Amino acid sequence: MSDIQLKSEIEQLVKRSGYKPSRSMLCSVVRVIRMRHRDISEKRIFSVAKDVL
């Protein structure tokens, strides 16, 4: 999965959550994406999520 696809999925997840994007939801977003995509490293998910939030 490319970084663009990962970024898009994170943006959709935040949008569907109904909350305003903030740094406090970073760990939760990383955890959800990590559960969905076990093949992507947590470090890569964290860096993309950090950019989005």
C-alpha distance matrix in Angstrom:
0.0 3.8 6.7 8.2 6.3 6.7 10.2 11.0 10.6 12.6 15.1 15.6 16.2 18.7 20.3 20.9 22.3 25.3 25.5 25.6 22.7 24.1 23.4 25.1 22.3 19.7 20.2 20.0 16.8 15.2 16.9 15.8 12.0 12.7 14.6 12.1 9.2 11.4 9.2 7.9 11.0 13.3 14.2 10.8 10.8 14.4 14.3 12.1 14.3 17.3 16.8 16.4 19.4
3.8 0.0 3.8 5.4 5.3 6.3 8.6 10.0 10.8 12.5 14.3 15.6 16.7 18.6 20.0 21.3 22.8 25.3 25.3 24.9 21.7 23.1 22.5 24.6 22.1 19.4 20.5 20.8 17.3 15.9 18.3 17.4 13.6 14.7 17.2 14.9 12.2 14.4 12.2 9.9 12.3 14.2 14.1 10.4 10.8 14.0 12.9 10.4 13.3 15.8 14.6 14.6 18.0
6.7 3.8 0.0 3.8 5.5 4.9 5.9 8.5 9.8 10.4 12.1 14.1 15.1 16.4 18.1 19.8 21.0 23.2 22.8 22.0 18.7 19.8 19.1 21.5 19.3 16.5 18.0 18.6 15.1 13.9 16.8 16.3 12.7 14.1 17.0 15.2 13.0 15.1 13.5 10.4 11.9 12.9 12.3 8.5 8.7 11.3 9.7 7.0 10.0 12.3 10.8 11.1 14.5
8.2 5.4 3.8 0.0 3.8 5.4 5.1 6.1 8.6 9.9 10.5 12.3 14.2 15.4 16.4 18.3 20.0 21.9 21.9 21.0 18.0 19.8 19.7 22.3 20.0 17.7 19.7 19.8 16.0 15.7 18.6 17.4 14.1 16.2 18.7 16.4 14.8 17.5 16.2 13.5 15.3 16.1 15.7 12.0 11.5 13.8 12.3 8.9 11.2 13.6 11.5 10.8 14.5
6.3 5.3 5.5 3.8 0.0 3.8 5.4 5.0 6.2 8.6 9.9 10.6 12.3 14.3 15.2 16.5 18.4 20.7 21.1 20.9 18.2 20.2 20.4 22.4 19.6 17.6 19.1 18.6 14.9 14.6 17.0 15.3 11.9 14.2 16.1 13.4 12.0 15.2 14.2 12.0 14.6 15.5 16.0 12.5 11.2 14.2 13.7 10.2 11.8 14.9 13.5 12.2 15.5
6.7 6.3 4.9 5.4 3.8 0.0 3.8 5.4 5.1 6.2 8.6 9.9 10.6 12.4 14.2 15.4 16.6 19.2 19.2 19.0 16.0 17.6 17.4 19.2 16.4 14.1 15.4 15.2 11.5 10.9 13.5 12.1 8.7 11.0 13.3 11.2 9.8 12.8 12.3 9.6 11.7 12.0 12.7 9.5 7.6 10.6 10.6 7.3 8.5 11.9 11.3 10.1 13.0
10.2 8.6 5.9 5.1 5.4 3.8 0.0 3.8 5.5 5.1 6.1 8.6 9.9 10.7 12.2 14.2 15.4 17.4 17.1 16.3 13.3 15.0 15.2 17.5 15.0 13.0 15.2 15.1 11.3 11.5 14.6 13.4 10.6 13.3 15.8 13.9 13.2 16.1 15.8 12.8 14.2 13.8 13.9 10.8 8.9 10.7 10.0 6.2 7.0 9.9 8.5 6.8 10.1
11.0 10.0 8.5 6.1 5.0 5.4 3.8 0.0 3.8 5.5 5.1 6.2 8.6 10.0 10.5 12.2 14.3 16.1 16.6 16.2 13.8 16.4 17.3 19.3 16.4 15.2 17.3 16.4 12.7 13.6 16.2 14.2 11.6 14.8 16.5 14.1 14.0 17.4 17.3 14.9 16.9 16.7 17.3 14.2 12.0 14.0 13.7 10.0 10.1 13.1 11.7 9.1 12.1
10.6 10.8 9.8 8.6 6.2 5.1 5.5 3.8 0.0 3.8 5.4 5.1 6.1 8.7 9.8 10.5 12.3 14.9 15.5 15.9 13.7 16.2 16.9 18.2 14.9 13.9 15.4 13.9 10.3 11.3 13.3 10.8 8.4 11.8 13.1 10.6 11.0 14.6 15.2 13.1 15.4 15.0 16.3 13.7 10.8 13.2 13.9 10.5 9.9 13.4 13.1 10.4 12.7
12.6 12.5 10.4 9.9 8.6 6.2 5.1 5.5 3.8 0.0 3.8 5.4 5.0 6.2 8.5 9.9 10.6 13.1 12.9 13.1 10.5 12.5 13.1 14.5 11.3 10.2 12.1 11.0 7.2 8.8 11.2 9.4 7.6 11.1 12.8 11.3 11.9 15.0 16.0 13.4 14.8 13.5 14.6 12.5 9.2 10.6 11.6 8.5 6.7 10.2 10.3 7.5 9.2
15.1 14.3 12.1 10.5 9.9 8.6 6.1 5.1 5.4 3.8 0.0 3.8 5.4 5.2 6.1 8.6 9.9 11.5 11.5 11.1 8.9 11.8 13.4 15.1 12.3 11.9 14.5 13.3 9.9 12.0 14.5 12.6 11.2 14.8 16.4 14.7 15.5 18.7 19.6 17.0 18.4 17.0 17.7 15.5 12.5 13.4 13.7 10.4 8.7 11.4 10.6 7.0 8.7
15.6 15.6 14.1 12.3 10.6 9.9 8.6 6.2 5.1 5.4 3.8 0.0 3.8 5.5 5.0 6.0 8.5 10.4 11.7 12.3 11.1 14.3 16.1 17.2 13.9 14.1 16.1 14.1 10.9 13.4 15.1 12.3 11.3 15.1 15.8 13.7 15.2 18.7 19.8 17.9 19.8 18.7 20.0 17.8 14.5 16.0 16.8 13.5 11.8 14.8 14.3 10.8 12.1
16.2 16.7 15.1 14.2 12.3 10.6 9.9 8.6 6.1 5.0 5.4 3.8 0.0 3.8 5.5 5.3 6.2 9.1 10.0 11.4 10.2 12.9 14.4 14.7 11.2 11.7 13.1 10.6 7.8 10.7 11.8 9.0 8.9 12.7 13.0 11.6 13.6 16.8 18.6 16.7 18.3 16.7 18.5 16.9 13.3 14.4 16.0 13.3 10.8 13.9 14.5 11.2 11.6
18.7 18.6 16.4 15.4 14.3 12.4 10.7 10.0 8.7 6.2 5.2 5.5 3.8 0.0 3.8 5.5 5.1 7.0 6.9 7.7 6.5 9.5 11.6 12.1 8.9 10.1 12.4 10.3 7.9 11.3 12.9 10.9 11.2 14.7 15.6 14.7 16.6 19.5 21.2 18.9 19.9 17.8 19.0 17.7 14.2 14.4 15.7 13.2 10.2 12.5 13.0 9.5 9.0
20.3 20.0 18.1 16.4 15.2 14.2 12.2 10.5 9.8 8.5 6.1 5.0 5.5 3.8 0.0 3.8 5.5 5.9 7.3 8.1 8.2 11.8 14.5 15.2 12.4 13.8 16.2 13.9 11.6 14.9 16.4 14.0 14.2 17.9 18.4 17.0 19.0 22.2 23.8 21.7 23.0 21.3 22.4 20.7 17.3 17.8 18.8 15.9 13.3 15.5 15.4 11.6 11.5
20.9 21.3 19.8 18.3 16.5 15.4 14.2 12.2 10.5 9.9 8.6 6.0 5.3 5.5 3.8 0.0 3.8 5.4 8.2 10.4 11.0 14.2 16.7 16.6 13.4 15.1 16.7 13.8 11.9 15.3 15.9 13.0 13.8 17.4 17.1 15.7 18.3 21.5 23.5 21.9 23.5 21.8 23.5 22.1 18.4 19.3 20.8 18.0 15.3 17.9 18.3 14.6 14.4
22.3 22.8 21.0 20.0 18.4 16.6 15.4 14.3 12.3 10.6 9.9 8.5 6.2 5.1 5.5 3.8 0.0 3.8 5.5 8.6 9.4 12.0 14.4 13.6 10.5 12.9 14.2 11.2 10.2 13.9 14.2 11.8 13.4 16.7 16.4 15.9 18.6 21.4 23.7 22.0 23.1 20.9 22.7 21.8 18.0 18.2 20.2 18.0 14.7 16.9 17.9 14.5 13.4
25.3 25.3 23.2 21.9 20.7 19.2 17.4 16.1 14.9 13.1 11.5 10.4 9.1 7.0 5.9 5.4 3.8 0.0 3.8 6.8 9.1 11.9 15.0 14.3 12.0 14.8 16.7 13.9 13.1 16.9 17.5 15.4 16.9 20.3 20.2 19.6 22.2 25.0 27.3 25.4 26.3 24.0 25.4 24.5 20.9 20.7 22.3 20.0 16.8 18.4 19.1 15.6 14.1
25.5 25.3 22.8 21.9 21.1 19.2 17.1 16.6 15.5 12.9 11.5 11.7 10.0 6.9 7.3 8.2 5.5 3.8 0.0 3.8 6.3 8.5 11.6 10.9 9.1 12.2 14.4 12.2 11.8 15.6 16.5 15.1 16.7 19.8 20.2 20.2 22.5 25.0 27.2 24.9 25.4 22.7 23.7 23.2 19.7 18.9 20.4 18.6 15.1 16.1 17.1 13.9 11.7
25.6 24.9 22.0 21.0 20.9 19.0 16.3 16.2 15.9 13.1 11.1 12.3 11.4 7.7 8.1 10.4 8.6 6.8 3.8 0.0 3.8 6.2 9.9 10.2 9.3 11.9 14.8 13.5 12.7 16.1 17.8 16.9 17.9 21.0 22.0 21.9 23.7 26.2 28.0 25.3 25.5 22.9 23.3 22.6 19.4 18.3 19.2 17.4 14.1 14.5 15.0 12.0 9.5
22.7 21.7 18.7 18.0 18.2 16.0 13.3 13.8 13.7 10.5 8.9 11.1 10.2 6.5 8.2 11.0 9.4 9.1 6.3 3.8 0.0 3.8 7.1 8.5 7.4 9.0 12.3 11.7 10.3 13.3 15.6 15.0 15.5 18.4 20.0 19.9 21.2 23.6 25.2 22.2 22.3 19.6 19.8 19.0 16.0 14.7 15.4 13.7 10.5 10.7 11.2 8.4 5.7
24.1 23.1 19.8 19.8 20.2 17.6 15.0 16.4 16.2 12.5 11.8 14.3 12.9 9.5 11.8 14.2 12.0 11.9 8.5 6.2 3.8 0.0 3.8 5.4 5.9 7.4 10.8 11.1 10.6 13.0 15.3 15.7 16.4 18.7 20.6 21.1 22.2 24.1 25.6 22.6 22.0 19.0 18.8 18.7 15.9 13.8 14.6 13.9 10.5 9.6 11.0 9.3 5.6
23.4 22.5 19.1 19.7 20.4 17.4 15.2 17.3 16.9 13.1 13.4 16.1 14.4 11.6 14.5 16.7 14.4 15.0 11.6 9.9 7.1 3.8 0.0 3.8 5.4 5.3 8.5 10.1 10.0 11.4 13.9 15.1 15.7 17.3 19.6 20.6 21.3 22.6 24.1 21.0 19.8 16.5 16.1 16.5 14.1 11.4 12.3 12.5 9.3 7.5 9.9 9.4 5.8
25.1 24.6 21.5 22.3 22.4 19.2 17.5 19.3 18.2 14.5 15.1 17.2 14.7 12.1 15.2 16.6 13.6 14.3 10.9 10.2 8.5 5.4 3.8 0.0 3.8 5.5 7.4 8.4 9.7 11.4 12.9 14.3 15.8 17.1 18.9 20.4 21.5 22.7 24.7 21.9 20.7 17.2 17.3 18.2 15.6 12.9 14.7 15.1 11.5 10.5 13.4 12.5 9.0
22.3 22.1 19.3 20.0 19.6 16.4 15.0 16.4 14.9 11.3 12.3 13.9 11.2 8.9 12.4 13.4 10.5 12.0 9.1 9.3 7.4 5.9 5.4 3.8 0.0 3.8 5.7 5.3 6.2 8.7 10.0 10.8 12.4 14.2 15.6 16.9 18.3 19.7 21.9 19.3 18.6 15.3 16.1 16.6 13.4 11.5 13.7 13.5 9.7 10.0 12.7 11.2 8.3
19.7 19.4 16.5 17.7 17.6 14.1 13.0 15.2 13.9 10.2 11.9 14.1 11.7 10.1 13.8 15.1 12.9 14.8 12.2 11.9 9.0 7.4 5.3 5.5 3.8 0.0 3.8 5.5 5.3 6.2 8.6 10.1 10.8 12.1 14.4 15.6 16.3 17.5 19.3 16.4 15.3 12.0 12.4 13.0 10.1 7.8 10.1 10.3 6.7 6.9 10.2 9.4 7.2
20.2 20.5 18.0 19.7 19.1 15.4 15.2 17.3 15.4 12.1 14.5 16.1 13.1 12.4 16.2 16.7 14.2 16.7 14.4 14.8 12.3 10.8 8.5 7.4 5.7 3.8 0.0 3.8 5.5 5.1 6.1 8.7 10.0 10.3 12.3 14.4 15.2 15.7 17.9 15.5 14.2 10.5 11.7 13.1 10.3 8.2 11.4 12.2 9.1 9.7 13.2 12.8 11.0
20.0 20.8 18.6 19.8 18.6 15.2 15.1 16.4 13.9 11.0 13.3 14.1 10.6 10.3 13.9 13.8 11.2 13.9 12.2 13.5 11.7 11.1 10.1 8.4 5.3 5.5 3.8 0.0 3.8 5.4 5.1 6.3 8.7 9.8 10.7 12.6 14.3 15.3 18.0 16.0 15.5 12.2 14.1 14.9 11.5 10.5 13.8 13.6 10.3 11.8 14.9 13.5 11.8
16.8 17.3 15.1 16.0 14.9 11.5 11.3 12.7 10.3 7.2 9.9 10.9 7.8 7.9 11.6 11.9 10.2 13.1 11.8 12.7 10.3 10.6 10.0 9.7 6.2 5.3 5.5 3.8 0.0 3.8 5.4 5.2 6.2 8.4 10.0 10.8 12.2 13.9 16.1 13.8 13.8 11.0 12.8 12.7 9.0 8.7 11.6 10.6 7.3 9.8 12.3 10.5 9.7
15.2 15.9 13.9 15.7 14.6 10.9 11.5 13.6 11.3 8.8 12.0 13.4 10.7 11.3 14.9 15.3 13.9 16.9 15.6 16.1 13.3 13.0 11.4 11.4 8.7 6.2 5.1 5.4 3.8 0.0 3.8 5.6 5.3 5.9 8.6 10.0 10.3 11.3 13.3 10.8 10.3 7.3 9.3 9.7 6.2 6.0 9.5 9.4 7.0 9.3 12.2 11.5 11.2
16.9 18.3 16.8 18.6 17.0 13.5 14.6 16.2 13.3 11.2 14.5 15.1 11.8 12.9 16.4 15.9 14.2 17.5 16.5 17.8 15.6 15.3 13.9 12.9 10.0 8.6 6.1 5.1 5.4 3.8 0.0 3.8 5.6 5.0 6.2 8.8 10.0 10.4 13.3 11.8 11.4 8.6 11.5 12.4 9.2 9.4 13.1 13.1 10.7 13.0 16.0 15.1 14.5
15.8 17.4 16.3 17.4 15.3 12.1 13.4 14.2 10.8 9.4 12.6 12.3 9.0 10.9 14.0 13.0 11.8 15.4 15.1 16.9 15.0 15.7 15.1 14.3 10.8 10.1 8.7 6.3 5.2 5.6 3.8 0.0 3.8 5.4 5.2 6.4 8.7 10.3 13.3 12.1 12.9 10.9 13.9 13.8 10.2 11.4 14.6 13.6 11.2 14.2 16.5 14.9 14.7
12.0 13.6 12.7 14.1 11.9 8.7 10.6 11.6 8.4 7.6 11.2 11.3 8.9 11.2 14.2 13.8 13.4 16.9 16.7 17.9 15.5 16.4 15.7 15.8 12.4 10.8 10.0 8.7 6.2 5.3 5.6 3.8 0.0 3.8 5.4 5.1 6.0 8.3 10.5 8.9 10.3 8.9 11.8 10.9 7.4 9.6 12.4 11.0 9.5 12.9 14.7 13.3 14.1
12.7 14.7 14.1 16.2 14.2 11.0 13.3 14.8 11.8 11.1 14.8 15.1 12.7 14.7 17.9 17.4 16.7 20.3 19.8 21.0 18.4 18.7 17.3 17.1 14.2 12.1 10.3 9.8 8.4 5.9 5.0 5.4 3.8 0.0 3.8 5.4 5.2 5.6 8.3 7.2 7.9 6.6 10.2 10.2 7.5 9.6 12.7 12.3 11.3 14.3 16.5 15.8 16.4
14.6 17.2 17.0 18.7 16.1 13.3 15.8 16.5 13.1 12.8 16.4 15.8 13.0 15.6 18.4 17.1 16.4 20.2 20.2 22.0 20.0 20.6 19.6 18.9 15.6 14.4 12.3 10.7 10.0 8.6 6.2 5.2 5.4 3.8 0.0 3.8 5.7 6.1 9.6 9.9 11.1 10.2 13.9 13.9 11.2 13.2 16.4 15.8 14.5 17.5 19.7 18.6 19.0
12.1 14.9 15.2 16.4 13.4 11.2 13.9 14.1 10.6 11.3 14.7 13.7 11.6 14.7 17.0 15.7 15.9 19.6 20.2 21.9 19.9 21.1 20.6 20.4 16.9 15.6 14.4 12.6 10.8 10.0 8.8 6.4 5.1 5.4 3.8 0.0 3.8 6.3 9.1 9.4 11.8 11.7 15.0 14.1 11.3 14.1 16.8 15.3 14.4 17.9 19.4 17.9 18.9
9.2 12.2 13.0 14.8 12.0 9.8 13.2 14.0 11.0 11.9 15.5 15.2 13.6 16.6 19.0 18.3 18.6 22.2 22.5 23.7 21.2 22.2 21.3 21.5 18.3 16.3 15.2 14.3 12.2 10.3 10.0 8.7 6.0 5.2 5.7 3.8 0.0 3.8 5.5 5.9 8.8 9.7 12.8 11.6 9.6 12.9 15.1 13.9 13.9 17.3 18.6 17.7 19.2
11.4 14.4 15.1 17.5 15.2 12.8 16.1 17.4 14.6 15.0 18.7 18.7 16.8 19.5 22.2 21.5 21.4 25.0 25.0 26.2 23.6 24.1 22.6 22.7 19.7 17.5 15.7 15.3 13.9 11.3 10.4 10.3 8.3 5.6 6.1 6.3 3.8 0.0 3.8 5.6 7.5 8.7 12.1 11.8 10.6 13.4 15.9 15.5 15.7 18.6 20.4 20.1 21.3
9.2 12.2 13.5 16.2 14.2 12.3 15.8 17.3 15.2 16.0 19.6 19.8 18.6 21.2 23.8 23.5 23.7 27.3 27.2 28.0 25.2 25.6 24.1 24.7 21.9 19.3 17.9 18.0 16.1 13.3 13.3 13.3 10.5 8.3 9.6 9.1 5.5 3.8 0.0 3.8 6.5 9.2 11.8 10.8 10.7 13.9 15.6 15.2 16.3 19.1 20.3 20.4 22.2
7.9 9.9 10.4 13.5 12.0 9.6 12.8 14.9 13.1 13.4 17.0 17.9 16.7 18.9 21.7 21.9 22.0 25.4 24.9 25.3 22.2 22.6 21.0 21.9 19.3 16.4 15.5 16.0 13.8 10.8 11.8 12.1 8.9 7.2 9.9 9.4 5.9 5.6 3.8 0.0 3.8 6.5 8.5 7.0 7.1 10.4 11.8 11.5 12.8 15.5 16.6 17.0 18.8
11.0 12.3 11.9 15.3 14.6 11.7 14.2 16.9 15.4 14.8 18.4 19.8 18.3 19.9 23.0 23.5 23.1 26.3 25.4 25.5 22.3 22.0 19.8 20.7 18.6 15.3 14.2 15.5 13.8 10.3 11.4 12.9 10.3 7.9 11.1 11.8 8.8 7.5 6.5 3.8 0.0 3.8 5.4 5.4 6.5 8.7 10.2 11.1 12.4 14.3 16.0 17.0 18.4
13.3 14.2 12.9 16.1 15.5 12.0 13.8 16.7 15.0 13.5 17.0 18.7 16.7 17.8 21.3 21.8 20.9 24.0 22.7 22.9 19.6 19.0 16.5 17.2 15.3 12.0 10.5 12.2 11.0 7.3 8.6 10.9 8.9 6.6 10.2 11.7 9.7 8.7 9.2 6.5 3.8 0.0 3.8 5.5 5.1 6.0 8.6 10.0 10.3 11.9 14.3 15.2 15.9
14.2 14.1 12.3 15.7 16.0 12.7 13.9 17.3 16.3 14.6 17.7 20.0 18.5 19.0 22.4 23.5 22.7 25.4 23.7 23.3 19.8 18.8 16.1 17.3 16.1 12.4 11.7 14.1 12.8 9.3 11.5 13.9 11.8 10.2 13.9 15.0 12.8 12.1 11.8 8.5 5.4 3.8 0.0 3.8 5.5 5.1 6.3 8.8 9.9 10.5 12.6 14.4 15.3
10.8 10.4 8.5 12.0 12.5 9.5 10.8 14.2 13.7 12.5 15.5 17.8 16.9 17.7 20.7 22.1 21.8 24.5 23.2 22.6 19.0 18.7 16.5 18.2 16.6 13.0 13.1 14.9 12.7 9.7 12.4 13.8 10.9 10.2 13.9 14.1 11.6 11.8 10.8 7.0 5.4 5.5 3.8 0.0 3.8 5.4 5.2 6.3 8.6 9.9 11.0 12.6 14.3
10.8 10.8 8.7 11.5 11.2 7.6 8.9 12.0 10.8 9.2 12.5 14.5 13.3 14.2 17.3 18.4 18.0 20.9 19.7 19.4 16.0 15.9 14.1 15.6 13.4 10.1 10.3 11.5 9.0 6.2 9.2 10.2 7.4 7.5 11.2 11.3 9.6 10.6 10.7 7.1 6.5 5.1 5.5 3.8 0.0 3.8 5.5 5.3 6.0 8.4 10.0 10.6 12.0
14.4 14.0 11.3 13.8 14.2 10.6 10.7 14.0 13.2 10.6 13.4 16.0 14.4 14.4 17.8 19.3 18.2 20.7 18.9 18.3 14.7 13.8 11.4 12.9 11.5 7.8 8.2 10.5 8.7 6.0 9.4 11.4 9.6 9.6 13.2 14.1 12.9 13.4 13.9 10.4 8.7 6.0 5.1 5.4 3.8 0.0 3.8 5.6 5.1 5.9 8.6 9.9 10.3
14.3 12.9 9.7 12.3 13.7 10.6 10.0 13.7 13.9 11.6 13.7 16.8 16.0 15.7 18.8 20.8 20.2 22.3 20.4 19.2 15.4 14.6 12.3 14.7 13.7 10.1 11.4 13.8 11.6 9.5 13.1 14.6 12.4 12.7 16.4 16.8 15.1 15.9 15.6 11.8 10.2 8.6 6.3 5.2 5.5 3.8 0.0 3.8 5.5 5.1 6.4 8.9 10.1
12.1 10.4 7.0 8.9 10.2 7.3 6.2 10.0 10.5 8.5 10.4 13.5 13.3 13.2 15.9 18.0 18.0 20.0 18.6 17.4 13.7 13.9 12.5 15.1 13.5 10.3 12.2 13.6 10.6 9.4 13.1 13.6 11.0 12.3 15.8 15.3 13.9 15.5 15.2 11.5 11.1 10.0 8.8 6.3 5.3 5.6 3.8 0.0 3.8 5.4 5.2 6.4 8.8
14.3 13.3 10.0 11.2 11.8 8.5 7.0 10.1 9.9 6.7 8.7 11.8 10.8 10.2 13.3 15.3 14.7 16.8 15.1 14.1 10.5 10.5 9.3 11.5 9.7 6.7 9.1 10.3 7.3 7.0 10.7 11.2 9.5 11.3 14.5 14.4 13.9 15.7 16.3 12.8 12.4 10.3 9.9 8.6 6.0 5.1 5.5 3.8 0.0 3.8 5.3 5.0 6.0
17.3 15.8 12.3 13.6 14.9 11.9 9.9 13.1 13.4 10.2 11.4 14.8 13.9 12.5 15.5 17.9 16.9 18.4 16.1 14.5 10.7 9.6 7.5 10.5 10.0 6.9 9.7 11.8 9.8 9.3 13.0 14.2 12.9 14.3 17.5 17.9 17.3 18.6 19.1 15.5 14.3 11.9 10.5 9.9 8.4 5.9 5.1 5.4 3.8 0.0 3.8 5.5 5.3
16.8 14.6 10.8 11.5 13.5 11.3 8.5 11.7 13.1 10.3 10.6 14.3 14.5 13.0 15.4 18.3 17.9 19.1 17.1 15.0 11.2 11.0 9.9 13.4 12.7 10.2 13.2 14.9 12.3 12.2 16.0 16.5 14.7 16.5 19.7 19.4 18.6 20.4 20.3 16.6 16.0 14.3 12.6 11.0 10.0 8.6 6.4 5.2 5.3 3.8 0.0 3.8 5.6
16.4 14.6 11.1 10.8 12.2 10.1 6.8 9.1 10.4 7.5 7.0 10.8 11.2 9.5 11.6 14.6 14.5 15.6 13.9 12.0 8.4 9.3 9.4 12.5 11.2 9.4 12.8 13.5 10.5 11.5 15.1 14.9 13.3 15.8 18.6 17.9 17.7 20.1 20.4 17.0 17.0 15.2 14.4 12.6 10.6 9.9 8.9 6.4 5.0 5.5 3.8 0.0 3.8
19.4 18.0 14.5 14.5 15.5 13.0 10.1 12.1 12.7 9.2 8.7 12.1 11.6 9.0 11.5 14.4 13.4 14.1 11.7 9.5 5.7 5.6 5.8 9.0 8.3 7.2 11.0 11.8 9.7 11.2 14.5 14.7 14.1 16.4 19.0 18.9 19.2 21.3 22.2 18.8 18.4 15.9 15.3 14.3 12.0 10.3 10.1 8.8 6.0 5.3 5.6 3.8 0.0
